[in-house]
């Protein structure tokens, strides 16, 4: 399941037979395929077809990739198709930059960034814990601030926790 958009959670009180309904919205997308763990943070939680920050980690060795996915086709200019610039992420006061980046095409356009040494991407995963927003920049384009945390507050670090459990489930021992 990629997105759980709306849910209703009935809470039954042990003393009372009545139930209270709490509405909540989760817009962090998650995925796990082929030993790679993914989270997707939308730029606009009210329209999940707009661009999103995609963070993936290979469970067996901690190789991290970051990128903006679901980019409009108008972004695929010859200049951007030749670009090799990094993706820059800003989590509050923490700034993280990939070594390289490039435009990828498929079902969607995506500008993907990566590190030559996979361990250099692990600070991105750590920054997700208790982080509130992230801003993404590449080749003069800027997206954000993008929300990291979800509501209700009983589900803090939803994306971070998914990556931790997914890595463990896939036999990884990467710590972040």
N, C-alpha and C positions, 0 to 999 in steps of 0.2 A: 504494500500500500504506500503510495507516495505522499498523499496529503490526507490528513484528518482535519477537515475544515470546521465542522460544527459537531458538537456532541452534547448529549444530555446525560448527566450523571445523577441518578437518584440516590439520595442518602437517607437511609432509614435510621431513625433514632431508636436505640435499644429500649428506651422507656416508652416510646410512643409508637403507635401503629401507623401514624401518618408519615409521608415521605416528602422531602423537600427537593425541588428540582433546581439544579444549578446549570446555567448555560455557560459554555466557554468556547473559545475559538483557538485552534492550533493551526498555524500556517507554516510551520517548519516542515518541509518535506523530508522524508527519509527513504533510503533505499539500501539494499545490500545485495550485490550480485558479483559472482566470481571472486569472492574474497576481497572485494572493494566495498568500503562503507561510505555512504554519501549523506550529506544534508544539503538542503536547498533553502535559502533565506530569501523570500520575495522582496522586491523593492516596493511593491504595493500589495499589502495583505488583502486588500479588497478586490484585487484583480490578479489572479494567479497565472494569467497568460502574459504578464509583463515580465521584463528581465528579472533574473534572480541570481544571487551569489551561490555558486555551487562549490562545495568543499568536499573533496574525496581523500580517502586514505587507504592505502593498500595494507591490509591487516598484517601480513607476514613480515613487512620490513618498515612500516611507518612512512612510506613515500607519500607525501602530501601534494595535491594539486588544487589550485584555486582558480576560479574564473567566473566571469559573468556569462550566463546562459540565457537563452530565449531573446537574443539580441535581434533587432529589426533587420531585415535584409538590406536596408539603406546603409547600414554600417559597413557593408562589404565593399568598400572602395579599394581601388588598386593600391593606394598608399597603405591602408590598414592590412591588406592581404600580404604585403611585403614586410610588415613591421615585426620586430623581434623584441620589443621593449617589455620591461617587467610589469607585473601587476602590483600595485601598491595598496596595502590595506591599513586603515587607521582604526584601531580599537581604543577609543578614548585618547589617552596620551601615548599609547603604544603604537609605533609604526613598524610595519613589516613589509618587506619588498622581496618578490621572487627574483631569481636570477635571470629568467627569460620569460617570454610570452609569445603567443601567436594566435591568430584567428583560425578557428576550426569551423567547418561547415558539416552539416548532416541534417537531421530533422530541424534543428535550430542552428543559428550562428552562435558561437561561443568564443570568447577571448580567454584562453587558458594560460595560466602561469605556473611555473615549476621551479624547483631548485636542483642544481647539479648534485648536491649532497642531500639525500632525503631527510636527514635529521634536522636540516635547517628549516624545514617547514613545520616542525612540531610546535613552535611558539604560536602558530595560528590556532591550533587545537586548544592549547592552554588558555589563549585569550578569549575563547568562547565561554569558559566557565565564569559565571557572574558578570560577563560583559553585557552591556546594554545595547550598544549600536556599533556598527562598522560602516566605514566609507570605503569604496573601491574606486581606484583610478587606474587607467591605462591609456596610453596614446592620446592624451588630451580629453578623454571622456571621464566623467565622474558620476558615480551612482551612490546615493545615500543621503542621510544616514539610513541604514537598514537595521530593522529591529532584530535583536538576537533572542531576547527573552520573550516568553509567551505568557498569556493569562489563562487561567487564574494563577495566583502566586503559589498555589500548591504544586505546580509543575515547573519549578525553576530548572534552568540548564537542560532543557529538553533536548536540544541538538547535541550538546556536549555529552550528555548521558547516553544518547543513542550511539554516538561514535565509540565511546568507551565499551559499551556492552557488545556492539557489533564486532569490534576488534577482538575481544575476548572470545566471542562465539565462533569466530573464524580462525582461532588458534594463535592469534597474535599476542605478543608480550610487550608491545610498545607502551611506554609510559609517557604521559604528558600531563 
